[in-house]
């Protein structure tokens, strides 16, 4: 059939109307809901990394508001899951204790060079992390912690003498450095310094040698003082012993008769003869000689006056605590009110007035 045939044109008209109705098809309500859900889901998935933020353990988050006043200093985000606007940003700061090891070259009070090895334990203040981020930033260690540490060590070392540093209490030195760091206005309220550990303190070799010699001489001087004090105490002991011996012989002088001495000599000779060891017994030939004679001139000794006999009841021994010392120590007076006791002890025969 040819295209000009009118019957064919009338037959194809209903088919054209069906094609037009198929192109203008509208989605149902459920299909629209599914489409919108898919679009929203894709958008949500894309915005999740920018909306939800996880703050790790031992950290805090500082919020930076893009469309408002910038860094938020009134609060911080703590550990866990947090929410923000997609166009804002969170900066995390570790608030755990950190350690900074430094080697400090300082000058002592007299200008000598001193090398100090320290370790500084510090941590940011969590509630003021926003202020720290706004005023200092991430590199607060190089901007604040290190300069404050070096300055505090140099200031404290500069006030000390090398001889004082040689025997200074390390805990006292650490405490003074830490107090100096706490007083720094640059870190006040932003960074908390927990402790300063002085690991090593090196003085010049010449200073070490001279201080060692000085300390050795001081120890030798102390040893000599101890020997002198020991000798003085020994002299006191011997003086007291001499007083006791003199008093003893004065008391027993009346009983030391020649007959008693002869009898004691005989007893000693008998005991010597009974011994199982080899011995030689020399017996005197004169009537005045003892049985055991060590020399032939024992009976020719000059006659000396017998010691004065005293009454032990009227002449008791002196109070040893009241005797003045031969070598008074610091705070004691020589001959302080006890000379009478010494004179009576030295001359027990003199009666008390």
Order of alpha helices (4+ residues) and beta strands (2+ residues): alpha-alpha-beta-beta-beta-beta-beta-beta-beta-alpha-alpha-alpha-alpha-beta-alpha-alpha-alpha
